[in-house]
Each structure stands twice: as C-alpha cells, then as structure tokens.
Amino acid sequence: MDRKLRVNFPPTPNPRKPKLKVPPGAWDTHFHAYGPPQVFPYAEDRFFTPPAAPIEHYFKLAAFLGFERGVIAQSSVHGDHDLGVTLDAIRKSD
C-alpha cells in the first residue's frame, strides 16, 4: 500500500499546569511511550512517525500534572508483536 507517512510534532517542552487539579490518587487511563527509535525501532508499516517520547518523559509529565498511576497502551507505531517499549516502561515504573 502506498501511503504518505504523517510526522507529528513533539509535545511542548514547557507545559502549563491546568486550572483543574487532579484529585489525590488520580490515574491517567491511557498513554503511549514512543522509542527512542534507535532503542525501540518503529514498525515499517506504521501510519505515522511520532517524535521520541520515552517513558522517562512521561514520568516527568505525570508528576507535573499530578497523576500517581497510569495505564500504558501499546502503540501500533512499534508494531503488533514488539512489546519492548511497553515492557521497558513497566520495568521502570515503581
């Protein structure tokens, strides 16, 4: 299939805290970690190319926003059978 590959912009490096504060014990119910692609390669047949967003970046953002827990969702960017980025995130979580 011939398709154009979308490229997404990276997240803002200087996020602002939302006016609404999350309650103590709040969960982020869906997030992804991407790459870095030199460690966790992107699938050849992906629909888009995200900027690297390793789990360490998510941990910082979650702490900034006040989330205490999160549910990682495997992205198709890494393919259906390569769970490396998700397993790495689980290993690094506390």
Steps between C-alpha positions, in 0.01 A plus 500: 500500500638840402420755766650820627651470843385775737757657727375635831643798683660442840319603819563843639818510708341748743152377594270707720315353793128476430264705715325182610713297741475125491388341826743305717553148367394598145571267207588582142291235329680492163846609391767390253879493510684526167859394448757630502502337156868405518414284805140405417466517118182618334312251282549535126123492435406768757248772411693787658840584642489649848786685661681292758304506825673255733344391827728730700334799332158365591602452864601867520177617336284280722670639812458856367127444443449308826423150373607227739429204273462437128399238247740463208346401168715326240522712186482364147803718425716224650309223326257240623760253624782711644403582858850619597409863568201399715695239696779754556246748637357239737850410624581865566174578682486479876 
